[in-house]
């Protein structure tokens, strides 16, 4: 059974945010503004997204 996938896009700059939030964005594989990654929908990824939800946009693929 294949897992669902989600697309995560960085929509706000990480300038001025906490260092652990910047590290979380990097951990999601996002670098520059408007960069996107398609990731597996796991509880670990969802937790990372929840931590930086004010910086990213999430959509299902």
C-alpha positions in Angstrom: 0.0 0.0 0.0 1.5 3.3 -1.0 1.5 6.2 1.4 -0.1 9.5 0.7 2.2 12.3 -0.4 2.0 16.0 0.4 3.5 19.0 -1.3 5.1 21.5 1.1 6.0 25.0 -0.2 7.9 27.7 1.7 5.7 30.8 1.4 7.4 33.1 4.0 11.0 34.0 4.6 12.8 32.4 7.6 14.6 35.7 8.3 13.8 36.7 11.9 12.5 33.3 13.0 13.9 31.1 15.7 16.9 29.0 14.9 15.1 25.7 15.5 12.3 26.8 13.1 15.0 27.6 10.4 16.5 24.1 11.1 13.1 22.5 10.7 12.5 24.2 7.4 15.9 22.9 6.2 15.0 19.5 7.5 11.9 19.5 5.3 14.2 20.1 2.4 13.2 23.7 1.7 15.7 26.4 1.0 14.7 29.5 -0.9 11.3 31.2 -0.9 8.7 29.4 -3.0 10.7 26.2 -3.1 8.6 23.0 -2.9 9.1 19.4 -2.0 6.9 16.3 -2.3 7.2 14.3 0.9 5.6 11.2 2.4 2.7 11.9 4.7 4.1 10.5 8.0 3.5 11.6 11.6 7.1 12.9 11.8 6.7 15.1 8.7 3.3 16.4 9.9 4.9 17.3 13.3 7.6 19.3 11.5 5.0 21.0 9.4 2.9 21.9 12.4 6.0 23.5 14.0 6.5 25.9 11.1 2.9 26.1 9.8 3.1 29.9 9.6 5.9 29.6 7.1 4.7 26.9 4.8 1.7 25.9 2.6 0.7 22.2 2.4 -1.4 20.5 -0.3 -2.1 16.9 -1.1 -0.6 15.4 -4.3 
